[in-house]
């Protein structure tokens, strides 16, 4: 399962793509799960153990939760992408080929 961590504050996901992204994601529920709020440690551990990849918005609140998700994903050697609307380029982690430290979120294509 791939996990998409995005709080979708102000309905930005749908505004950016001109469609109801949360509704559209249901078409992919067999392999993508949307997470819109911080989780307790038990649930987060379950996600990390079941994950094939983690995608997390750079501003996912609170910051310490986002940092914990990233740390755990790296420890498990999971593919990890931290995406944001404000980044001009894709930045790979110098120490881990499985990690994209920053990626402009418009790079995600929804079809």
N, CA, C and O atoms as a DFTB+ gen file, in Angstrom:
444 C
 N C O
     1  1       0.841      -1.177       0.000
     2  2       0.000       0.000       0.000
     3  2       0.891       1.248       0.000
     4  3       1.914       1.296       0.684
     5  1       0.488       2.242      -0.771
     6  2       1.152       3.543      -0.749
     7  2       0.299       4.470       0.125
     8  3      -0.930       4.405       0.100
     9  1       0.959       5.318       0.883
    10  2       0.255       6.229       1.783
    11  2       0.555       7.664       1.387
    12  3       1.711       8.055       1.228
    13  1      -0.508       8.438       1.232
    14  2      -0.433       9.847       0.876
    15  2      -0.851      10.666       2.090
    16  3      -2.028      10.691       2.452
    17  1       0.106      11.333       2.716
    18  2      -0.148      12.178       3.880
    19  2      -0.318      13.617       3.387
    20  3       0.649      14.264       2.984
    21  1      -1.542      14.102       3.424
    22  2      -1.824      15.485       3.019
    23  2      -3.069      15.927       3.768
    24  3      -4.131      15.319       3.631
    25  1      -2.941      16.981       4.555
    26  2      -4.076      17.435       5.357
    27  2      -5.143      18.128       4.515
    28  3      -6.246      18.382       4.999
    29  1      -4.823      18.434       3.257
    30  2      -5.785      19.043       2.337
    31  2      -6.413      20.310       2.921
    32  3      -7.603      20.567       2.738
    33  1      -5.611      21.080       3.611
    34  2      -6.087      22.318       4.218
    35  2      -6.655      23.233       3.139
    36  3      -6.050      23.398       2.080
    37  1      -7.779      23.808       3.399
    38  2      -8.471      24.734       2.484
    39  2      -8.847      24.064       1.161
    40  3      -9.039      24.751       0.157
    41  1      -8.956      22.727       1.147
    42  2      -9.349      21.985      -0.046
    43  2      -8.377      22.222      -1.210
    44  3      -8.784      22.211      -2.372
    45  1      -7.113      22.433      -0.898
    46  2      -6.107      22.751      -1.914
    47  2      -5.942      21.655      -2.954
    48  3      -5.705      21.947      -4.126
    49  1      -6.065      20.396      -2.541
    50  2      -5.863      19.313      -3.498
    51  2      -6.846      19.448      -4.670
    52  3      -6.450      19.337      -5.830
    53  1      -8.081      19.680      -4.371
    54  2      -9.089      19.790      -5.435
    55  2      -8.931      21.082      -6.222
    56  3      -9.131      21.086      -7.437
    57  1      -8.577      22.179      -5.559
    58  2      -8.381      23.444      -6.266
    59  2      -7.210      23.365      -7.242
    60  3      -7.271      23.936      -8.331
    61  1      -6.146      22.661      -6.858
    62  2      -4.969      22.557      -7.720
    63  2      -5.231      21.728      -8.969
    64  3      -4.624      21.975     -10.011
    65  1      -6.121      20.752      -8.882
    66  2      -6.322      19.834      -9.997
    67  2      -7.708      19.948     -10.643
    68  3      -8.028      19.179     -11.550
    69  1      -8.510      20.872     -10.200
    70  2      -9.840      21.125     -10.771
    71  2     -10.738      19.886     -10.794
    72  3     -11.521      19.698     -11.725
    73  1     -10.621      19.052      -9.772
    74  2     -11.527      17.927      -9.593
    75  2     -11.521      17.551      -8.125
    76  3     -10.636      17.965      -7.377
    77  1     -12.493      16.777      -7.715
    78  2     -12.565      16.346      -6.328
    79  2     -11.532      15.238      -6.116
    80  3     -11.820      14.064      -6.350
    81  1     -10.346      15.607      -5.681
    82  2      -9.238      14.670      -5.562
    83  2      -9.554      13.564      -4.561
    84  3      -9.236      12.400      -4.805
    85  1     -10.167      13.910      -3.452
    86  2     -10.473      12.886      -2.455
    87  2     -11.434      11.842      -3.019
    88  3     -11.283      10.649      -2.754
    89  1     -12.402      12.279      -3.781
    90  2     -13.320      11.351      -4.445
    91  2     -12.574      10.520      -5.488
    92  3     -12.789       9.313      -5.599
    93  1     -11.706      11.167      -6.243
    94  2     -10.936      10.487      -7.283
    95  2      -9.990       9.445      -6.680
    96  3      -9.786       8.383      -7.269
    97  1      -9.420       9.737      -5.527
    98  2      -8.509       8.791      -4.883
    99  2      -9.202       7.480      -4.530
   100  3      -8.550       6.442      -4.420
   101  1     -10.509       7.523      -4.354
   102  2     -11.248       6.294      -4.049
   103  2     -11.114       5.276      -5.179
   104  3     -11.214       4.073      -4.938
   105  1     -10.892       5.736      -6.393
   106  2     -10.687       4.821      -7.522
   107  2      -9.405       4.009      -7.375
   108  3      -9.242       2.976      -8.025
   109  1      -8.509       4.467      -6.533
   110  2      -7.215       3.817      -6.351
   111  2      -7.059       3.239      -4.948
   112  3      -5.942       2.981      -4.501
   113  1      -8.160       3.039      -4.263
   114  2      -8.109       2.632      -2.858
   115  2      -7.491       1.252      -2.638
   116  3      -7.159       0.902      -1.505
   117  1      -7.334       0.473      -3.692
   118  2      -6.666      -0.816      -3.543
   119  2      -5.170      -0.671      -3.309
   120  3      -4.524      -1.599      -2.823
   121  1      -4.608       0.507      -3.657
   122  2      -3.169       0.663      -3.466
   123  2      -2.729       2.037      -2.965
   124  3      -1.538       2.239      -2.729
   125  1      -3.659       2.995      -2.794
   126  2      -3.314       4.300      -2.205
   127  2      -4.284       4.594      -1.059
   128  3      -5.501       4.506      -1.219
   129  1      -3.727       4.941       0.081
   130  2      -4.535       5.365       1.223
   131  2      -4.173       6.802       1.567
   132  3      -3.001       7.135       1.746
   133  1      -5.194       7.647       1.657
   134  2      -4.997       9.050       2.018
   135  2      -5.068       9.194       3.530
   136  3      -5.993       8.689       4.166
   137  1      -4.085       9.888       4.107
   138  2      -4.048      10.175       5.540
   139  2      -4.101      11.686       5.681
   140  3      -3.238      12.393       5.160
   141  1      -5.122      12.189       6.392
   142  2      -5.311      13.641       6.463
   143  2      -5.070      14.245       7.839
   144  3      -5.239      15.450       8.030
   145  1      -4.673      13.405       8.805
   146  2      -4.387      13.936      10.146
   147  2      -3.354      13.055      10.822
   148  3      -3.174      11.900      10.437
   149  1      -2.671      13.591      11.830
   150  2      -1.670      12.801      12.551
   151  2      -2.310      11.550      13.167
   152  3      -3.493      11.541      13.506
   153  1      -1.512      10.519      13.298
   154  2      -1.975       9.237      13.825
   155  2      -1.266       8.913      15.126
   156  3      -0.191       9.440      15.411
   157  1      -1.880       8.039      15.912
   158  2      -1.186       7.592      17.120
   159  2      -0.054       6.647      16.714
   160  3      -0.005       6.180      15.577
   161  1       0.842       6.375      17.640
   162  2       2.034       5.578      17.343
   163  2       1.698       4.181      16.846
   164  3       2.374       3.662      15.958
   165  1       0.668       3.569      17.404
   166  2       0.292       2.221      16.985
   167  2      -0.119       2.199      15.527
   168  3       0.350       1.358      14.761
   169  1      -0.988       3.113      15.137
   170  2      -1.450       3.164      13.744
   171  2      -0.305       3.537      12.804
   172  3      -0.193       2.971      11.717
   173  1       0.541       4.477      13.206
   174  2       1.669       4.861      12.370
   175  2       2.616       3.682      12.165
   176  3       3.106       3.472      11.056
   177  1       2.876       2.923      13.202
   178  2       3.724       1.737      13.065
   179  2       3.115       0.729      12.092
   180  3       3.837       0.127      11.298
   181  1       1.803       0.538      12.144
   182  2       1.125      -0.375      11.217
   183  2       1.294       0.100       9.773
   184  3       1.559      -0.694       8.871
   185  1       1.140       1.393       9.576
   186  2       1.288       1.948       8.226
   187  2       2.697       1.728       7.707
   188  3       2.881       1.276       6.577
   189  1       3.682       2.040       8.515
   190  2       5.075       1.880       8.080
   191  2       5.362       0.417       7.753
   192  3       6.057       0.126       6.780
   193  1       4.839      -0.495       8.552
   194  2       5.075      -1.924       8.304
   195  2       4.398      -2.415       7.023
   196  3       4.899      -3.336       6.379
   197  1       3.271      -1.816       6.647
   198  2       2.512      -2.240       5.466
   199  2       2.818      -1.422       4.219
   200  3       2.354      -1.757       3.129
   201  1       3.581      -0.370       4.367
   202  2       3.789       0.578       3.262
   203  2       4.752       0.039       2.214
   204  3       5.721      -0.658       2.516
   205  1       4.445       0.392       0.969
   206  2       5.372       0.173      -0.146
   207  2       6.052       1.492      -0.500
   208  3       7.137       1.510      -1.082
   209  1       5.381       2.623      -0.132
   210  2       5.919       3.963      -0.377
   211  2       5.152       4.960       0.473
   212  3       3.989       4.741       0.813
   213  1       5.819       6.065       0.813
   214  2       5.223       7.148       1.598
   215  2       5.373       8.445       0.814
   216  3       6.462       8.779       0.347
   217  1       4.269       9.169       0.677
   218  2       4.248      10.511       0.098
   219  2       3.707      11.419       1.188
   220  3       2.642      11.149       1.742
   221  1       4.427      12.496       1.508
   222  2       3.971      13.374       2.583
   223  2       4.202      14.830       2.201
   224  3       5.258      15.199       1.689
   225  1       3.180      15.649       2.464
   226  2       3.280      17.081       2.181
   227  2       4.254      17.703       3.170
   228  3       4.241      17.385       4.359
   229  1       5.093      18.587       2.667
   230  2       6.130      19.215       3.480
   231  2       5.569      19.933       4.700
   232  3       6.244      20.019       5.726
   233  1       4.361      20.444       4.609
   234  2       3.791      21.195       5.740
   235  2       2.790      20.365       6.546
   236  3       1.997      20.924       7.303
   237  1       2.817      19.032       6.391
   238  2       1.863      18.199       7.136
   239  2       2.033      18.460       8.636
   240  3       3.123      18.306       9.186
   241  1       0.929      18.859       9.286
   242  2       1.047      19.214      10.705
   243  2       0.884      17.999      11.629
   244  3       0.283      16.997      11.241
   245  1       1.406      18.091      12.815
   246  2       2.442      19.027      13.240
   247  2       3.799      18.590      12.687
   248  3       3.977      17.450      12.258
   249  1       4.731      19.509      12.708
   250  2       6.035      19.260      12.106
   251  2       6.722      18.029      12.697
   252  3       7.359      17.264      11.972
   253  1       6.595      17.839      14.003
   254  2       7.266      16.687      14.620
   255  2       6.658      15.363      14.143
   256  3       7.357      14.351      14.095
   257  1       5.377      15.356      13.794
   258  2       4.769      14.143      13.238
   259  2       5.341      13.863      11.850
   260  3       5.722      12.734      11.543
   261  1       5.395      14.900      11.017
   262  2       5.966      14.726       9.670
   263  2       7.394      14.223       9.763
   264  3       7.787      13.324       9.020
   265  1       8.168      14.790      10.661
   266  2       9.556      14.365      10.824
   267  2       9.640      12.902      11.270
   268  3      10.530      12.170      10.837
   269  1       8.715      12.480      12.132
   270  2       8.692      11.096      12.605
   271  2       8.347      10.139      11.457
   272  3       8.957       9.078      11.326
   273  1       7.372      10.516      10.632
   274  2       7.010       9.695       9.474
   275  2       8.214       9.535       8.550
   276  3       8.522       8.428       8.109
   277  1       8.887      10.632       8.261
   278  2      10.055      10.594       7.375
   279  2      11.165       9.739       7.967
   280  3      11.776       8.936       7.261
   281  1      11.424       9.903       9.240
   282  2      12.461       9.118       9.907
   283  2      12.148       7.624       9.823
   284  3      13.010       6.817       9.476
   285  1      10.911       7.271      10.144
   286  2      10.518       5.860      10.136
   287  2      10.585       5.275       8.722
   288  3      11.024       4.140       8.541
   289  1      10.157       6.037       7.734
   290  2      10.219       5.561       6.348
   291  2      11.667       5.309       5.933
   292  3      11.968       4.301       5.293
   293  1      12.548       6.217       6.297
   294  2      13.969       6.040       5.964
   295  2      14.558       4.827       6.683
   296  3      15.327       4.064       6.098
   297  1      14.197       4.657       7.941
   298  2      14.703       3.518       8.706
   299  2      14.276       2.187       8.076
   300  3      15.018       1.206       8.134
   301  1      13.094       2.154       7.481
   302  2      12.592       0.943       6.834
   303  2      12.994       0.866       5.366
   304  3      12.605      -0.059       4.653
   305  1      13.778       1.849       4.921
   306  2      14.243       1.921       3.537
   307  2      13.081       1.965       2.534
   308  3      13.154       1.385       1.451
   309  1      12.020       2.661       2.919
   310  2      10.853       2.825       2.042
   311  2      11.079       3.980       1.078
   312  3      11.725       4.964       1.439
   313  1      10.566       3.881      -0.127
   314  2      10.550       5.064      -0.989
   315  2       9.762       6.175      -0.282
   316  3       8.662       5.942       0.220
   317  1      10.332       7.370      -0.251
   318  2       9.727       8.507       0.449
   319  2       9.818       9.726      -0.451
   320  3      10.885      10.051      -0.972
   321  1       8.686      10.398      -0.626
   322  2       8.657      11.655      -1.368
   323  2       8.019      12.709      -0.483
   324  3       6.895      12.544      -0.008
   325  1       8.753      13.804      -0.264
   326  2       8.227      14.968       0.448
   327  2       7.894      15.993      -0.623
   328  3       8.782      16.489      -1.317
   329  1       6.601      16.311      -0.755
   330  2       6.187      17.214      -1.817
   331  2       5.682      18.528      -1.255
   332  3       5.232      18.605      -0.111
   333  1       5.765      19.564      -2.085
   334  2       5.385      20.899      -1.687
   335  2       5.005      21.702      -2.921
   336  3       5.426      21.375      -4.031
   337  1       4.226      22.729      -2.737
   338  2       3.889      23.605      -3.847
   339  2       4.953      24.635      -4.118
   340  3       4.961      25.254      -5.182
   341  1       5.855      24.832      -3.172
   342  2       6.810      25.919      -3.286
   343  2       8.179      25.566      -3.823
   344  3       9.037      26.441      -3.940
   345  1       8.405      24.313      -4.150
   346  2       9.738      23.904      -4.601
   347  2       9.828      23.983      -6.119
   348  3       8.934      23.514      -6.823
   349  1      10.902      24.574      -6.620
   350  2      11.066      24.741      -8.070
   351  2      11.644      23.497      -8.730
   352  3      11.413      23.266      -9.916
   353  1      12.391      22.694      -7.981
   354  2      13.064      21.543      -8.569
   355  2      12.881      20.324      -7.680
   356  3      12.525      20.442      -6.508
   357  1      13.125      19.165      -8.247
   358  2      13.121      17.924      -7.479
   359  2      14.506      17.738      -6.869
   360  3      15.519      17.828      -7.563
   361  1      14.538      17.479      -5.564
   362  2      15.805      17.343      -4.847
   363  2      15.877      15.946      -4.236
   364  3      15.088      15.590      -3.361
   365  1      16.828      15.173      -4.714
   366  2      17.056      13.830      -4.192
   367  2      17.905      13.905      -2.935
   368  3      18.785      14.759      -2.823
   369  1      17.645      13.025      -2.001
   370  2      18.463      12.902      -0.796
   371  2      19.837      12.373      -1.207
   372  3      19.933      11.353      -1.888
   373  1      20.885      13.059      -0.797
   374  2      22.249      12.674      -1.176
   375  2      22.655      11.318      -0.597
   376  3      23.497      10.619      -1.163
   377  1      22.051      10.954       0.534
   378  2      22.460       9.747       1.237
   379  2      21.535       8.549       1.043
   380  3      21.824       7.454       1.526
   381  1      20.421       8.756       0.334
   382  2      19.443       7.674       0.214
   383  2      18.722       7.788      -1.129
   384  3      17.945       8.718      -1.344
   385  1      18.979       6.854      -2.017
   386  2      18.372       6.874      -3.346
   387  2      16.858       6.666      -3.326
   388  3      16.187       6.936      -4.322
   389  1      16.319       6.194      -2.218
   390  2      14.881       5.977      -2.097
   391  2      14.121       7.224      -1.672
   392  3      12.897       7.189      -1.549
   393  1      14.828       8.323      -1.446
   394  2      14.199       9.508      -0.862
   395  2      14.316      10.709      -1.793
   396  3      15.403      11.070      -2.245
   397  1      13.165      11.314      -2.065
   398  2      13.130      12.624      -2.710
   399  2      12.805      13.617      -1.607
   400  3      11.697      13.618      -1.071
   401  1      13.773      14.463      -1.268
   402  2      13.617      15.386      -0.143
   403  2      12.609      16.487      -0.420
   404  3      11.918      16.943       0.491
   405  1      12.519      16.919      -1.673
   406  2      11.566      17.960      -2.065
   407  2      11.139      17.701      -3.503
   408  3      11.959      17.381      -4.364
   409  1       9.852      17.843      -3.744
   410  2       9.320      17.706      -5.093
   411  2       8.107      18.610      -5.224
   412  3       7.242      18.620      -4.349
   413  1       8.038      19.357      -6.293
   414  2       6.888      20.218      -6.523
   415  2       5.655      19.344      -6.721
   416  3       5.666      18.423      -7.538
   417  1       4.596      19.631      -5.977
   418  2       3.442      18.738      -5.993
   419  2       2.722      18.690      -7.332
   420  3       1.990      17.736      -7.593
   421  1       2.905      19.675      -8.176
   422  2       2.273      19.623      -9.484
   423  2       2.870      18.476     -10.310
   424  3       2.325      18.113     -11.352
   425  1       3.985      17.909      -9.846
   426  2       4.581      16.753     -10.501
   427  2       3.740      15.504     -10.426
   428  3       3.949      14.562     -11.190
   429  1       2.783      15.486      -9.505
   430  2       1.845      14.381      -9.437
   431  2       0.792      14.582     -10.519
   432  3       0.205      15.659     -10.625
   433  1       0.557      13.568     -11.308
   434  2      -0.450      13.639     -12.350
   435  2      -1.615      12.753     -11.974
   436  3      -1.429      11.585     -11.634
   437  1      -2.806      13.298     -12.032
   438  2      -4.001      12.536     -11.716
   439  2      -4.767      12.324     -13.005
   440  3      -5.189      13.281     -13.654
   441  1      -4.943      11.073     -13.370
   442  2      -5.670      10.767     -14.602
   443  2      -6.818       9.843     -14.329
   444  3      -7.546       9.474     -15.251
